[in-house]
Amino acid sequence: MEYGILIAELDDDSWAQNSYQIIGDVDSIDEAREIARNYLIHGPDSGCLAPDRFVIHRRGPWGWYTIQEIVNL
């Protein structure tokens, strides 16, 4: 079962187009850190978003993605 969805975000809180990018589902916080580090190395050079932070969106008690956890690299 997935731990959550890893998202690269900019400091722009408007959630406008191009202010975030979904990277994928993760099974643990350690996996999220590893993927985020690799993303920083390869993602922006490949035309992907250059994020200010990485956040894991997790399901709350009713199944919606209401819990947010910032990934500290």
N, C-alpha and C positions, 0 to 999 in steps of 0.2 A: 504494500500500500504506500502511496506517495506521502511524503512528509509535507510537501507543499510545492508551489510553483515559484521558480526563481525569476525575478524581473529586474532588469537594469533600468534605473530611473535618473532623470535629470532633476535639478532643484526646482524646476518649474512645476508648481503644484496644480496647474490647470488640467492636467491629463489631456492636453491638446495633442494633436497628431505629432508624432515624432518626439514626444517627451518621455516615452518609455518603450521598452522592447522586452517581450516575453522570451526568455532564454529556454526554459523547459522545466519539466518536473524533476524534483530531487527527492531522494530517499532519506537524507540526513543533513544536518548542518555542516558536517565535514565535507560531504559531497558538494554542497552548495559553495563552500569556500574554494574548493579545488576548481570547480567549473568557473567561478567568478575570476579567479586568478588567470586561468587559461583564456577567458574571454578578454580580459584586459590586455593580454599579450597579442592576441590574434584578431579580435573583433573590430576595434576601431580602424585598424589598417585595412580591413576588408570591406569598409563602407558601412559597418554597423554603428549603432549609437555609442558615443563615448560617454559613459554614465558618471554621475556624481556619487551614486550609491547603488548597492544591490539590496533587494528586499525579497524575503520569502513571504508569499501570501499563503496562509494556511486556512483550512476549514475550521469554522467555529462549531459550537454544539449543535446547530441546526443544519449544518452542511454547506453553508455559504462561506465564501472566502473573505472572512471578516477579520482575521487575525493577521497582523503584519509584523514581521521580525526582520530587523536590519542585520545584514551579514557583515560582521566585523572581520576584515581580512587581517 
